Amino acid sequence: MRHILSKHSMSRALSVCCALTMCLGLAACGSSSSDASSSSSASTSSTASSSSSITLKEMSGVSAKGELGKKPTVTFSKPFDVQNNTYSILQKGDGETLQDGDRVCAQSIAISAINGSELDSTWTKNTPDCSMVISTSSMNSAYYNLLKGQKINTTIAFGIKDTSTSTATTSSDATTYLMVMTLVSKTKALTRAEGTTVKDIPADLPKVTLDKTGKPSLDMNGYKPGSKLVVQTLIKGTGAKVTDTQTVSANYTGWLASTGKQFDSSWDNGTATDFSLSQVISGWKQGLAGQTVGSQVLLIIPPSLGYGSEAQSSIPANSTLVFVVDILAAY
């Protein structure tokens, strides 16, 4: 499945969220091959190439001033010669130290290396990106080694020079820029649902069992799907409620209700998925909004809230879909 962020043009992917994940070699801007939860394709993360041979080089000539943990004022001589796989620590933070397994929220600014103009910023609407997990399985090892041990409120600039074919016709402002990232908070990243197991689940629903890692398997239990969305919480998490405009990080598996055949699983991809609820099929948006972080949810999605009469790879037209979703984070 293509990650939903890959559907946007470069002007949107100066959408700092995607640029941030790309420049760090995170899994969130990766891709794989099947279809599931997005309105035209599902959002998924393929395993980051942590073994890729990347050497980071420290760059000079960029500076920042301002209060730690706030939007910095960044200066450099223009035009600035940007190279990929370069970085500069502009401000050393004074907060907690980043450790293995931490989920980190970062505010970022994309700044043109040509003229210093601000191309995009999460600071404007105070929408930090929280897709970053300090782990060799979710980011390139070179960036892992750089970020682990940094402190909250640290600001780092990364050089990005996008020479891909897809951006060849895009202005140089949008393809040569500095991504200036400030680490603003951290939490311990969940890898599976955690909370209270829900009792008294209706007996006629499909039966879900978990292996020792938390990966679900499904017994359709003779279930005959109807025309309405079914949302059944299996584990009630203790985190914040998810809103329908947020991005959610989740582990999930999907099956066809007609056969019980699995057609997709982030568990098999080895890493969780980050996706915007505004970009997924209606059954996901309606079913996950209002749930709490840490929860595991069973969704039975009729065709009208899924793909309808359009076949999607291994999903036939007019299919009712069954998902088990672990909500690991929302931001």
C-alpha positions in Angstrom: 0.0 0.0 0.0 1.2 3.5 -0.7 1.4 5.8 2.3 -1.2 8.5 2.0 1.5 11.2 2.2 2.9 10.0 -1.1 -0.3 11.1 -2.9 0.5 14.8 -2.3 2.5 17.0 -4.6 5.8 18.5 -3.5 4.0 21.7 -2.5 2.1 19.6 0.0 5.0 17.5 1.0 6.8 20.5 2.1 4.1 19.5 4.2 6.6 19.3 6.9 5.4 16.0 8.2 6.4 14.1 5.1 9.6 16.1 4.5 10.6 15.4 8.1 10.0 11.7 7.7 11.8 11.6 4.4 14.9 13.5 5.6 15.2 11.2 8.6 14.8 8.0 6.6 11.7 7.1 8.6 9.3 4.4 7.6 6.4 6.7 7.4 7.1 7.9 3.8 7.8 4.4 2.6 5.5 2.2 0.5 4.4 -1.3 -0.1 2.1 -3.1 -2.5 -1.4 -3.9 -1.3 -4.6 -1.8 -0.6 -6.7 -1.3 2.5 -7.7 1.7 4.5 -7.2 4.9 2.5 -9.9 6.3 0.3 -7.7 5.4 -2.7 -5.0 3.4 -1.0 -4.3 2.6 2.6 -1.7 4.3 4.7 1.1 2.0 5.8 4.7 2.1 6.8 7.2 -0.3 5.2 10.2 -1.2 7.2 12.8 1.6 7.1 16.1 0.7 5.5 18.1 0.9 8.7 20.9 -1.0 7.2 21.3 1.5 4.3 24.8 2.9 4.0 24.3 6.5 4.9 27.0 8.7 6.4 25.8 12.0 7.9 28.0 15.1 7.5 27.8 18.1 9.8 27.2 21.3 7.9 28.3 24.8 8.9 26.9 28.2 8.1 23.5 27.9 9.7 22.5 29.4 13.0 19.4 29.9 15.1 18.4 32.1 18.0 15.4 32.3 20.2 13.9 30.7 23.4 14.5 26.9 23.6 11.5 24.9 22.6 10.0 27.8 20.7 10.0 28.6 17.0 13.6 29.6 16.2 14.8 32.4 14.0 17.2 30.8 11.5 19.9 32.6 9.5 22.3 31.6 6.8 23.9 33.2 3.7 21.8 32.9 0.6 21.8 31.1 -1.6 22.9 28.3 0.6 24.6 25.2 -0.9 22.4 22.4 0.4 23.5 18.7 0.3 21.6 15.7 1.3 22.6 13.7 4.5 23.8 16.9 6.2 22.8 18.3 9.5 23.7 21.0 12.1 22.6 21.1 15.7 21.5 24.7 16.0 20.3 24.8 19.6 21.0 22.2 22.4 18.0 21.4 24.4 17.4 21.4 28.1 14.7 18.8 28.4 14.5 15.0 28.8 17.0 12.8 26.9 15.7 10.7 24.0 16.0 7.0 24.6 15.1 3.8 22.7 11.4 3.4 22.2 10.5 7.1 22.7 7.9 8.6 20.4 9.0 12.1 19.7 6.9 15.1 18.7 8.7 17.7 16.6 7.8 21.2 15.2 9.5 21.9 11.9 10.1 24.6 9.4 10.9 24.1 5.7 13.1 27.1 4.6 14.2 27.7 1.0 18.0 27.5 0.6 17.7 29.8 -2.4 16.1 32.9 -0.7 15.4 32.0 2.9 11.7 32.1 2.5 9.5 29.9 4.8 7.9 27.2 2.6 5.9 25.5 5.3 5.8 25.2 9.1 4.0 23.2 11.7 4.5 26.1 14.1 1.9 28.1 12.3 -1.1 26.0 13.5 0.8 24.3 16.3 0.6 20.8 14.7 3.7 19.0 15.6 4.6 15.7 13.8 4.7 12.8 16.3 5.5 10.0 13.8 9.1 9.7 14.9 10.0 6.7 17.1 13.6 6.3 18.3 14.3 2.9 17.0 16.5 1.2 14.5 13.5 -0.6 13.0 11.7 2.7 12.2 14.5 5.0 11.1 17.8 4.9 9.3 20.6 3.9 11.7 22.6 7.1 10.9 19.7 9.3 12.1 19.0 7.0 15.0 22.6 7.4 16.2 22.3 11.2 15.8 18.9 11.6 17.6 19.3 9.1 20.4 20.7 11.0 23.4 19.5 14.4 22.2 17.4 16.4 24.6 13.9 17.8 24.2 14.0 21.4 23.0 17.0 20.7 20.7 16.8 22.2 17.3 18.5 20.5 14.3 18.7 21.6 10.7 18.8 19.0 7.9 19.8 19.6 4.3 17.4 18.4 1.7 18.1 18.4 -2.0 15.4 16.6 -3.9 16.5 15.5 -7.3 13.8 12.9 -7.9 12.1 12.7 -11.3 8.7 13.5 -9.7 10.0 16.9 -8.5 12.1 17.7 -11.6 9.6 20.3 -12.8 9.1 21.8 -9.3 10.7 25.2 -8.5 14.1 25.1 -6.9 12.7 26.6 -3.8 10.7 23.5 -3.2 13.4 21.0 -3.9 16.4 22.6 -2.2 15.7 23.6 1.4 16.6 23.3 5.1 14.3 21.3 7.3 14.7 22.9 10.8 13.3 20.5 13.4 12.7 21.3 17.1 12.1 18.3 19.4 9.2 19.5 21.7 8.0 16.5 23.6 8.3 12.7 24.0 6.3 9.8 25.3 7.0 6.0 25.5 5.9 4.5 22.2 3.3 1.8 22.3 3.9 -1.3 20.2 0.5 -2.9 20.8 -2.8 -2.1 22.5 -2.7 -1.7 26.3 -5.6 -1.2 28.6 -8.6 -3.1 30.0 -10.0 -6.1 28.1 -13.6 -5.5 27.3 -16.0 -8.2 28.6 -19.5 -9.1 27.3 -18.6 -8.8 23.6 -21.6 -9.9 21.5 -21.3 -13.7 20.9 -22.1 -13.5 17.2 -19.2 -11.3 16.3 -16.0 -12.7 14.7 -13.6 -14.0 17.3 -10.2 -12.4 17.7 -7.2 -14.0 19.3 -3.8 -12.6 19.9 -0.4 -14.2 19.7 2.4 -13.3 22.2 3.4 -10.2 20.3 -0.2 -8.9 20.1 -0.7 -9.8 16.4 -4.4 -10.7 15.9 -5.9 -13.7 14.1 -9.6 -14.0 13.2 -12.3 -16.6 13.3 -15.3 -15.4 11.4 -17.5 -17.5 13.7 -20.2 -17.9 11.1 -20.7 -14.1 11.1 -23.1 -12.7 8.5 -22.4 -9.0 7.9 -25.1 -6.5 7.5 -25.3 -3.1 5.9 -24.2 -1.0 8.9 -20.8 -0.3 10.4 -19.9 -2.3 13.4 -17.5 -0.8 15.9 -16.5 -3.0 18.9 -13.8 -2.0 21.4 -11.8 -5.1 22.4 -9.3 -3.4 24.7 -10.0 0.0 26.2 -6.9 2.2 26.3 -6.3 4.9 28.8 -5.0 7.5 26.4 -6.6 10.6 24.9 -9.6 10.4 22.7 -9.0 10.4 19.0 -10.6 13.2 16.9 -11.6 12.8 13.3 -9.0 15.3 12.1 -6.0 13.7 13.7 -3.2 11.5 12.4 -3.2 8.0 14.0 -0.4 5.6 14.5 -1.7 2.0 14.4 -1.0 -1.6 14.0 -3.8 -3.4 12.1 -4.9 -6.5 10.1 -7.6 -6.6 7.5 -9.7 -9.6 6.3 -12.5 -10.2 3.8 -15.7 -10.9 5.6 -16.9 -13.2 2.7 -14.0 -15.6 3.0 -12.1 -14.7 6.2 -9.0 -14.3 4.1 -6.4 -11.8 5.3 -5.5 -9.1 2.7 -3.2 -6.9 4.6 -1.4 -6.5 7.9 1.0 -3.9 9.3 2.2 -6.6 11.7 3.5 -8.5 8.6 5.3 -5.3 7.5 7.1 -5.1 10.8 6.1 -1.6 11.7 3.1 0.5 12.6 1.2 2.7 10.2 0.7 6.5 10.5 -2.3 7.9 8.6 -4.6 10.9 8.7 -8.2 10.1 9.5 -9.2 12.7 6.8 -7.5 10.4 4.2 -8.9 7.0 4.9 -12.2 5.2 4.0 -15.2 6.4 5.9 -15.5 3.2 8.0 -12.0 3.8 9.5 -12.8 7.5 10.2 -16.1 6.8 11.8 -14.9 3.8 13.6 -11.7 5.2 15.1 -12.8 8.8 16.0 -13.8 8.9 19.6 -11.7 5.8 20.6 -8.9 6.2 23.0 -5.2 5.8 22.5 -4.1 2.3 23.6 -7.4 0.7 22.5 -7.9 -2.2 20.2 -11.0 -1.9 18.0 -12.8 -4.4 15.8 -14.3 -2.7 12.7 -16.7 -4.4 10.3 -17.1 -2.1 7.4 -19.8 -2.4 4.8 -19.1 -1.6 1.1 -20.8 1.7 1.4 -18.2 2.9 3.9 -15.3 1.1 2.2 -14.6 0.8 -1.5 -18.1 0.2 -2.8 -18.2 -1.2 -6.3 -14.5 -0.6 -7.0 -12.2 -3.5 -6.6 -8.9 -2.8 -4.9 -6.0 -5.2 -5.7 -6.9 -8.2 -3.5 -10.2 -6.7 -2.3 -13.1 -7.6 -4.7 -15.8 -5.1 -5.5 -18.6 -4.8 -2.9 -16.6 -6.4 -0.1 -17.4 -6.1 3.5 -14.0 -5.6 5.3 -13.0 -6.7 8.9 -10.2 -4.9 10.7 -8.6 -5.2 14.1 -6.8 -2.0 14.9 -4.5 -1.2 17.7 -4.4 2.6 18.3 -0.8 3.4 19.4 -0.8 7.2 19.1 -2.8 10.2 17.9 -1.6 13.6 17.0 
